Amino acid sequence: MMTAAYYAAVDWGTTSFRLWIIGEDGAVLAERRSAEGMTTAAKVGFHTVLDAHLAATDAPGHLPIIICGMAGARQGWREAGYLDTPAALTAIAGSAISVPDVDRDIRILPGLAQRGLRHPDVMRGEETQLLGAASTLGDGRHLVCMPGTHSKWVRLSGETVDGFSTFMTGELFDVVSRHSILSHAVSDGGPFTGREPEFVEAVSEATRNPALATNLLFSVRAGQLLNGISSTDAKARLSGTLIGIEIAGALATAGSIDGICLVASGPLGALYRAALEGQGLKIQHVDADDAVRAGLSTAACAIWPL
């Protein structure tokens, strides 16, 4: 007999929507993915988007919903606020807010905030990945890397978030490669894996000399003009330089750590894994999809225990 549905878990990003129907045994009974992120849902209605996906999975009408991500942003469905660091991951579920005036029990998880005047920072959605990944790390102090448009590096002591830093690496890559002089060097570049010498060397150089950041970026163009490197190699060098600068910054603020955990998937995860291992850093790798589902599961089981 198929296990009964227990809850629905939703990861609602700015431009993406992911839903899983989870059974009482923890199995994924159904899955939905779309581009109906916060930007779209804010126009057509969060409840409308969610109900359409629930109907497509034949979800029971009583099924509770746990949501993380941008549905809880100020521009989202209902603002879920932030927990201030240092923050216990176990406090995330207890700080979930309920969505009023709906016919289901819908909870949205909060983000995390670092409110210091010198280094203010926020995250929303990544805290749920942390909650899922933390169970695989155990005690000790870990540096957790979560790559993305705005990469997060989290300083984690056991199950307490001591602090974190956001790096705009993905957004900078997009802006620089499209709207700067480097666009001439990389516009025709194809995909690369992170194992190419240009990428590896760029990561190493930027990690050693982050103060030379803008000089290293210009060398992408100069290298093509003077040394004839291909557009793909130029693209790999640009990516490696930006990721190397990010790694240098993250390690500079990490303090003493027992290990590095990379929470990532897909091609971007492969790039960061290659970059970190290329610097001789030993990492523990957790798939990002697995981490967010595990975090949503931990929160759901705390809110609605069987």
C-alpha positions in Angstrom: 0.0 0.0 0.0 1.3 3.5 -0.9 2.2 5.5 2.1 -0.1 8.4 3.0 0.9 11.9 2.3 2.2 13.7 5.3 2.9 17.3 4.1 3.9 19.3 1.1 7.3 21.0 1.0 8.0 24.1 -1.1 11.2 25.9 -2.0 10.1 29.2 -3.4 12.8 31.2 -5.1 12.8 34.5 -6.8 12.4 32.9 -10.3 11.8 29.2 -9.4 9.2 27.1 -7.7 9.7 23.5 -6.4 7.2 21.4 -4.6 7.4 17.9 -3.2 4.6 15.8 -1.7 6.2 13.9 1.2 4.8 10.6 2.6 4.7 9.5 6.2 7.7 7.3 5.5 9.7 10.3 4.2 9.4 9.2 0.5 8.8 11.8 -2.2 5.3 10.9 -3.6 5.2 13.6 -6.2 7.3 16.6 -7.4 6.6 19.8 -9.3 9.0 22.4 -10.7 8.3 25.6 -12.6 9.6 29.1 -13.2 6.8 30.6 -11.1 9.0 32.2 -8.5 8.2 35.1 -6.3 8.4 37.5 -9.3 5.6 35.7 -11.1 3.6 34.7 -8.0 3.5 38.3 -6.8 1.6 39.2 -10.0 -0.8 36.2 -10.4 -1.2 35.3 -6.7 0.9 33.0 -4.4 -2.3 31.0 -3.5 -3.2 30.6 -7.1 0.2 29.2 -8.1 0.4 26.9 -5.1 -3.2 25.5 -5.5 -2.5 24.8 -9.2 0.5 22.6 -8.4 -1.2 20.9 -5.5 -4.2 20.1 -7.7 -1.8 18.7 -10.3 -0.5 16.2 -7.7 -3.9 15.3 -6.4 -2.8 16.4 -2.9 -5.4 15.9 -0.2 -7.3 19.0 0.9 -6.1 18.7 4.5 -2.4 18.5 3.6 -0.2 21.0 5.5 2.4 23.0 3.6 5.9 24.0 4.8 7.5 26.8 2.7 11.0 28.3 2.6 12.5 31.0 0.5 11.2 34.2 -1.1 7.5 33.6 -0.3 8.5 34.9 3.1 10.3 38.0 1.8 8.8 41.5 2.2 7.7 41.4 -1.4 6.4 37.8 -1.0 3.3 36.1 0.2 3.7 37.1 3.8 6.9 38.4 5.5 8.4 35.8 7.7 11.1 38.0 9.2 14.6 37.0 10.3 16.2 35.2 13.2 19.3 37.1 14.4 22.7 35.5 14.5 24.0 33.8 16.5 21.0 31.6 15.8 20.2 28.0 16.7 19.1 26.0 13.6 16.6 24.3 15.9 14.8 27.6 16.3 13.9 27.9 12.7 10.8 25.7 12.8 9.5 27.4 15.9 9.7 30.8 14.3 7.7 29.8 11.2 4.7 32.1 10.5 1.2 31.0 9.5 -0.5 32.3 6.3 -3.9 33.7 7.3 -7.2 33.4 5.5 -6.3 30.1 3.6 -8.0 26.7 3.8 -4.9 24.9 4.7 -2.2 25.0 7.5 0.5 26.8 5.6 3.8 27.8 7.4 6.6 29.9 6.0 10.1 29.6 7.5 12.1 32.7 8.5 15.4 33.8 7.1 18.6 34.7 9.0 20.0 38.2 9.7 23.4 39.5 10.8 22.6 43.0 12.1 26.1 44.3 12.9 26.7 47.8 11.5 29.9 46.9 9.9 28.9 43.6 8.3 25.1 43.5 7.9 23.9 40.5 6.0 20.7 38.5 5.3 19.8 35.1 3.8 16.4 33.6 2.9 16.1 30.0 1.8 19.7 29.0 2.5 18.9 28.6 6.2 16.7 25.6 5.3 19.6 24.1 3.3 21.7 24.6 6.4 19.1 22.9 8.6 19.2 19.9 6.3 23.0 19.8 5.8 23.9 20.2 9.5 22.8 16.7 10.4 25.6 15.3 8.3 28.3 17.5 9.8 28.2 16.6 13.5 29.9 18.7 16.2 32.7 21.1 15.6 33.1 24.3 13.6 32.4 24.2 9.9 32.5 26.6 7.1 29.5 25.9 4.8 29.6 27.2 1.2 26.3 27.6 -0.7 27.1 28.9 -4.2 24.5 30.9 -6.2 23.9 34.3 -7.7 24.7 35.5 -4.2 26.8 32.9 -2.6 26.6 32.3 1.2 29.4 31.2 3.4 28.2 30.3 6.9 30.2 29.9 10.0 28.5 27.0 11.9 29.3 25.7 15.4 27.4 22.5 15.9 23.9 23.6 15.1 24.5 27.3 15.8 25.0 29.8 13.1 27.7 32.1 14.4 27.7 34.4 11.3 27.8 34.4 7.6 29.0 36.3 4.5 27.3 36.9 1.2 29.4 37.2 -2.0 27.8 38.6 -5.2 29.9 36.4 -7.4 27.2 35.0 -9.7 25.7 38.4 -10.3 29.1 40.0 -10.9 29.9 37.4 -13.4 26.7 38.1 -15.3 27.2 41.9 -15.2 30.9 41.9 -16.1 30.5 39.3 -18.9 27.6 41.3 -20.4 28.2 44.9 -19.7 32.0 45.5 -19.4 34.9 45.5 -21.8 35.4 41.8 -20.9 32.2 41.1 -22.9 34.3 41.2 -26.0 36.5 38.4 -24.6 33.9 36.0 -23.4 30.8 36.5 -25.5 31.5 33.5 -27.8 32.7 31.3 -24.9 31.2 27.8 -24.5 30.6 25.7 -21.4 33.6 24.6 -19.2 33.9 22.2 -16.3 36.3 23.8 -13.9 39.1 21.4 -14.7 40.6 23.6 -17.4 44.0 25.1 -16.6 42.8 28.6 -17.2 40.1 28.2 -14.5 42.3 26.4 -12.0 45.2 28.9 -12.4 42.8 31.9 -12.1 41.3 30.5 -8.9 44.8 30.0 -7.4 46.0 33.5 -8.4 42.9 35.3 -7.1 42.9 33.3 -3.9 46.6 34.2 -3.2 46.2 37.9 -4.3 42.6 39.1 -3.8 43.9 42.7 -3.5 44.7 42.5 -7.2 41.0 41.7 -8.1 40.4 44.4 -10.7 43.9 43.9 -12.3 43.2 40.1 -12.5 39.9 40.8 -14.2 41.5 43.0 -16.8 44.0 40.3 -17.6 41.1 38.3 -19.1 40.9 40.8 -21.9 44.7 41.3 -22.2 45.3 37.6 -22.3 43.0 37.3 -25.3 44.5 40.2 -27.1 48.2 39.3 -26.5 48.2 35.6 -26.0 45.3 34.5 -28.1 43.4 32.6 -25.4 40.0 31.4 -26.7 36.7 32.9 -25.6 35.9 29.7 -23.6 39.2 30.0 -21.8 38.6 33.7 -21.2 35.2 32.8 -19.7 36.8 30.2 -17.5 39.5 32.7 -16.4 36.8 35.2 -15.5 34.8 32.7 -13.5 37.9 31.3 -11.8 39.0 34.8 -10.8 35.7 35.8 -9.3 35.4 32.5 -7.4 39.0 32.7 -6.2 38.3 36.2 -4.8 35.2 34.8 -3.0 37.2 31.9 -1.5 39.9 34.3 -0.2 37.3 36.5 1.4 35.4 33.5 3.0 38.6 32.0 4.4 39.8 35.3 5.7 36.7 35.6 8.0 36.4 31.9 8.8 38.7 31.6 11.9 39.5 28.1 13.1 37.4 25.5 11.4 37.2 21.7 11.4 36.0 21.3 7.9 34.4 22.8 4.8 31.0 21.7 3.5 29.9 22.5 0.0 26.1 22.5 -0.4 25.6 22.6 -4.2 24.4 20.7 -7.2 24.7 20.9 -11.0 27.3 22.6 -13.1 27.8 25.4 -10.5 28.4 22.9 -7.8 31.0 21.2 -10.0 32.8 24.5 -10.5 33.0 25.2 -6.8 34.1 21.7 -6.0 36.9 22.0 -8.6 37.9 25.4 -7.2 38.1 24.3 -3.6 39.8 21.0 -4.2 42.3 22.8 -6.6 43.4 24.8 -3.5 44.1 21.6 -1.6 41.0 22.1 0.6 39.2 18.9 1.7 35.4 19.3 1.5 32.3 17.4 2.3 29.8 17.7 -0.5 26.0 17.7 0.1 23.6 17.9 -2.8 21.6 21.2 -2.6 18.2 19.6 -3.4 18.8 16.9 -0.8 19.7 19.6 1.7 16.6 21.7 1.2 14.3 18.7 1.3 15.9 17.5 4.5 15.7 21.0 6.1 12.0 21.3 5.1 11.4 17.8 6.5 13.1 18.6 9.8 10.9 21.7 10.1 7.7 19.9 9.1 8.3 17.1 11.6 8.9 19.6 14.4 5.7 21.5 13.6 3.4 18.5 12.8 4.9 15.5 14.6 3.3 12.2 13.7 
